[in-house]
Amino acid sequence: MININRQRGVAIIVALLVVSLATVLAVSLVKHLNYDIRRTENILRLDQAHLYNANAVEFSMLLIELDRKNNEYDGLDDIALFHEQASVFPVEGGMVTNKLTDLQSCFNLNNLSKTNTELAAYRAQYIRLLDVLEVDNSLHVTLTDSLIDWLDQDDIPEPRGAEFDYYIGLEKQPYRTANNLLVSPSELRLVKGYTPDILKLIKNEVCVLPAVKTAININTASNIMIESIENLDGHSAQIVTDRDASAENTEDDEPFVTLDLFTKYVTGTLKVKNFNSYGLQTYSEYFLLQTNTQLGAGDMKLFSIIYRDQSSGKTELIRQTGGAL
């Protein structure tokens, strides 16, 4: 009788162990299943966000092409996306935000490449820009020479620049010079003299285009950029007022249709002598599209550089990066 009771007790314990193991296994399976479901949902949302971003890029490229069919110049009001406010498009489960920036309203850092036959002129303008941005005067030449050395393909430093021997000799994480055009403005962090404070001062007025000797669109350039143009310092406020009319009303903007008209305006209305319009134009060919898709808790950013041929009006996707420019 005692043995039977013991056997029953052992059987009950074994049964409890089996039930416990089964419960643990079931909980584990449910937990992994939840992980799998969430992972699948994230993958689907990621794919969906990719599609939304891709559609946003195609839509913006179409708008840019249509804009060229309307006229051969570009002002702040030509494309609604040109304005600082981003365009928001609601989608199921979230929204897509587009912001288009004219990349020829800023100074192209790659214009400081030695392959540019007009390097001297662009070098002088960059120094003027640094001055307008209130960068320490003692750093102007160093920042300019260092960037020229970073872009050129030789190892001969400019008077205040830096080449291979400077960067390879750094105590922490030495590296080599790029000896090539910049791909992103963020590369400036690697160039001698470009501290976080300097980058903060210049970030809104500089950009990187995949070409050299690009011109500035006088219809979209900021006051600061106009001040850096030779012989136009002190006239930027008047130019922007006459170009954009009332800042509160974008419907009465009157951009300069041709460069000849702008030249006549500068020499006639502003009474500027010896004005040279080289490096200026009244249209834009390069644009930066920032697309941000939010689906649930997910957030995907995409930066696209779009090129539009001035003659044909056709657009081309030049470069794309995700997360940050």
C-alpha positions, 0 to 999 in steps of 0.5 A, spaced: 500 500 500 505 504 501 509 503 495 502 504 491 502 511 494 509 513 493 508 511 486 502 515 485 506 521 488 512 520 483 507 520 478 503 526 480 510 530 480 512 527 473 506 530 471 507 536 474 514 537 471 511 535 464 505 540 465 511 545 467 515 544 461 509 544 456 507 551 459 514 554 459 515 551 452 508 554 450 510 561 453 516 561 449 513 559 443 508 565 444 513 569 445 518 568 439 511 568 435 510 575 437 517 577 436 516 574 429 510 578 428 513 584 430 519 583 426 514 581 420 510 588 421 517 592 421 519 589 415 513 590 411 512 597 414 520 598 412 518 596 405 512 600 405 516 606 407 521 605 401 515 605 396 512 611 399 519 615 399 520 612 392 513 615 389 515 622 393 521 622 389 518 620 382 512 625 384 517 631 385 521 630 379 515 630 375 513 637 378 520 639 377 520 637 369 513 641 369 516 647 372 521 647 366 515 647 361 512 653 364 518 658 364 526 658 363 527 661 370 526 659 377 524 663 383 521 662 390 514 661 387 515 657 381 514 650 385 511 650 392 516 645 394 521 650 394 518 654 400 521 652 407 515 649 409 515 642 408 509 639 404 505 633 408 501 628 405 497 623 409 497 616 408 494 610 411 498 609 418 502 615 417 504 621 413 509 623 408 513 629 408 517 632 402 521 638 402 525 641 396 531 645 396 534 649 391 542 647 391 544 653 387 542 658 392 548 656 396 555 656 395 558 649 392 564 647 395 566 643 390 567 649 386 574 650 390 577 644 386 583 645 382 580 643 376 575 649 376 578 654 371 575 659 375 578 657 381 581 664 383 574 667 383 570 662 387 576 662 392 575 670 393 567 669 393 568 663 399 572 668 403 567 673 402 562 668 404 566 666 410 566 674 412 559 675 411 557 669 416 562 672 421 567 667 421 573 669 425 578 673 420 584 669 422 581 663 419 578 665 412 585 663 408 586 657 413 579 654 411 579 655 404 586 653 403 585 646 407 579 645 403 582 646 396 588 641 399 582 636 401 579 636 394 586 637 389 589 630 387 596 633 389 600 632 395 603 640 395 599 644 400 597 651 399 600 656 404 595 655 410 592 648 407 594 641 409 595 635 405 597 628 407 602 629 412 598 633 416 592 628 417 596 622 417 600 625 423 594 626 427 595 623 434 587 620 434 585 616 428 589 619 423 587 618 416 588 620 408 586 626 404 580 625 400 584 628 393 577 628 390 570 632 390 566 632 396 560 627 396 557 630 402 557 637 406 558 632 412 565 631 410 568 638 412 568 635 419 575 631 417 578 638 414 583 642 418 580 648 421 572 646 420 570 645 428 563 644 430 562 651 431 565 653 424 560 648 421 554 651 425 555 658 422 556 656 414 551 650 414 545 654 411 549 657 405 554 651 403 552 645 399 555 640 395 554 638 388 557 633 383 560 638 379 565 644 379 564 651 376 556 651 378 553 658 378 548 661 383 541 662 382 540 670 383 533 669 384 533 664 390 540 666 393 539 668 400 541 675 403 547 672 405 549 669 399 548 675 395 552 679 400 558 675 398 558 676 390 563 681 388 560 688 388 553 686 390 555 687 398 550 692 401 545 691 396 542 684 398 536 687 401 534 691 396 535 686 391 531 681 395 526 686 396 525 688 388 526 680 387 521 677 392 516 684 393 512 683 399 515 677 404 508 676 406 505 675 399 509 670 395 504 671 389 507 678 387 514 675 386 518 678 380 524 674 379 529 676 374 527 672 368 534 673 364 541 674 367 541 680 362 535 683 365 539 682 372 545 685 369 541 691 367 538 692 374 544 692 377 548 697 373 542 701 372 537 701 378 543 699 383 548 704 380 554 698 380 560 699 376 564 694 373 559 689 375 561 682 372 555 677 372 560 671 371 558 665 376 550 667 376 544 665 373 536 665 373 535 658 373 537 652 377 539 645 375 540 641 382 535 640 387 535 636 394 529 633 396 528 631 403 523 625 404 521 623 411 516 617 411 512 616 418 508 609 419 506 608 426 513 608 430 517 608 424 521 614 421 525 613 415 528 619 412 531 619 404 535 625 401 535 625 394 539 630 389 536 631 383 539 634 376 534 637 371 537 639 364 536 646 362 535 645 355 530 639 355 527 639 362 528 632 363 530 630 370 535 625 373 536 622 380 544 623 381 545 621 388 541 618 394 542 617 402 538 614 407 538 617 415 542 623 414 545 627 408 
